[in-house]
Amino acid sequence: VVDIGFVKVADVSEVPPGGMKAVKVGAQEVLLVNVNGTIHACDNWCNHQHYRLSAGSVDGEEVRCDLHGATFNVVSGDAAALPATEPLKVFDVQIDGSDVLVKP
């Protein structure tokens, strides 16, 4: 059963373990990241200098911005490495069959 307010954004096959995918939820760009089979969602924009995190890389629970190397934990949103100091917004995720749903 899908909770009210969740929006389908992708199929689970589009976000394999260790992978990421940028999606739109309304006007918001959201980054889906698969950490060991669990899909997490966070803001796709690095809050250091407004660069797309989807252009960066994933290592475990962390996504790294290619512009200046800022790193964020995609599970908690916490800044993990400078120059990032502020956390990212994270979003609730539900899986319904093969559908990935995000609550904006």
C-alpha positions as CSV (number, residue, x, y, z in Angstrom):
1,V,0.0,0.0,0.0
2,V,1.4,3.4,-1.0
3,D,1.1,6.2,1.4
4,I,-0.6,9.4,0.3
5,G,1.8,12.0,-1.1
6,F,4.2,9.7,-2.7
7,V,5.0,10.1,-6.4
8,K,6.3,7.4,-8.8
9,V,9.7,8.6,-10.2
10,A,11.5,5.5,-11.5
11,D,11.6,1.7,-11.8
12,V,14.0,-0.1,-9.4
13,S,15.9,-1.5,-12.4
14,E,16.9,2.0,-13.3
15,V,18.9,2.4,-10.0
16,P,21.1,-0.7,-9.6
17,P,23.2,-1.2,-6.4
18,G,26.0,1.4,-6.3
19,G,24.1,3.4,-9.0
20,M,22.3,6.7,-9.0
21,K,19.7,8.4,-11.2
22,A,18.4,12.0,-11.2
23,V,14.6,12.4,-11.4
24,K,12.2,15.3,-11.3
25,V,9.5,15.5,-8.6
26,G,7.5,18.5,-9.7
27,A,10.0,21.3,-10.0
28,Q,12.5,19.6,-7.6
29,E,15.5,17.6,-8.9
30,V,16.0,14.5,-6.7
31,L,18.9,12.1,-6.8
32,L,18.1,8.4,-6.2
33,V,21.0,6.4,-4.9
34,N,21.0,2.6,-4.4
35,V,23.1,1.7,-1.3
36,N,23.4,-2.1,-1.0
37,G,19.9,-2.7,-2.4
38,T,18.1,0.1,-0.6
39,I,17.2,3.2,-2.6
40,H,17.6,6.6,-0.9
41,A,16.7,10.0,-2.2
42,C,18.2,13.4,-1.7
43,D,18.4,16.8,-3.3
44,N,20.4,16.6,-6.6
45,W,22.0,20.0,-6.1
46,C,25.2,20.4,-4.1
47,N,24.5,23.2,-1.6
48,H,28.1,24.5,-1.8
49,Q,28.0,26.0,-5.3
50,H,24.7,24.7,-6.8
51,Y,26.2,21.9,-9.0
52,R,24.3,18.7,-9.9
53,L,25.4,15.8,-7.7
54,S,24.3,13.4,-10.4
55,A,27.4,14.5,-12.4
56,G,29.5,13.2,-9.5
57,S,30.2,9.7,-8.1
58,V,28.9,7.3,-5.5
59,D,30.9,5.4,-2.9
60,G,28.8,3.4,-0.5
61,E,26.5,5.8,1.4
62,E,28.3,8.9,0.1
63,V,27.8,11.0,-3.1
64,R,30.7,13.3,-4.2
65,C,30.2,16.5,-6.1
66,D,32.6,16.7,-9.1
67,L,32.9,20.5,-8.9
68,H,34.9,20.9,-5.6
69,G,34.7,17.4,-4.0
70,A,32.0,18.1,-1.4
71,T,30.7,14.8,-0.1
72,F,27.3,14.0,1.4
73,N,25.8,11.0,3.2
74,V,22.7,10.1,1.1
75,V,21.0,8.3,4.0
76,S,21.1,11.2,6.5
77,G,21.9,14.1,4.2
78,D,24.8,15.1,6.4
79,A,27.8,16.9,4.9
80,A,30.7,14.4,5.0
81,A,33.6,16.3,3.5
82,L,34.5,20.0,2.9
83,P,33.7,22.3,1.3
84,A,30.2,21.1,2.2
85,T,29.1,22.2,5.7
86,E,25.3,22.1,5.4
87,P,23.2,18.9,5.1
88,L,21.2,18.0,2.0
89,K,17.5,17.6,2.0
90,V,16.5,13.9,2.0
91,F,13.2,12.5,0.9
92,D,11.2,9.5,2.1
93,V,11.2,6.6,-0.4
94,Q,8.8,3.7,-0.8
95,I,9.1,0.7,-3.2
96,D,5.8,-0.6,-4.6
97,G,6.5,-3.7,-6.7
98,S,9.1,-2.4,-9.1
99,D,8.1,1.3,-8.7
100,V,10.3,3.7,-6.8
101,L,8.1,6.4,-5.1
102,V,9.3,9.6,-3.4
103,K,7.5,11.9,-1.1
104,P,8.4,15.5,-2.1
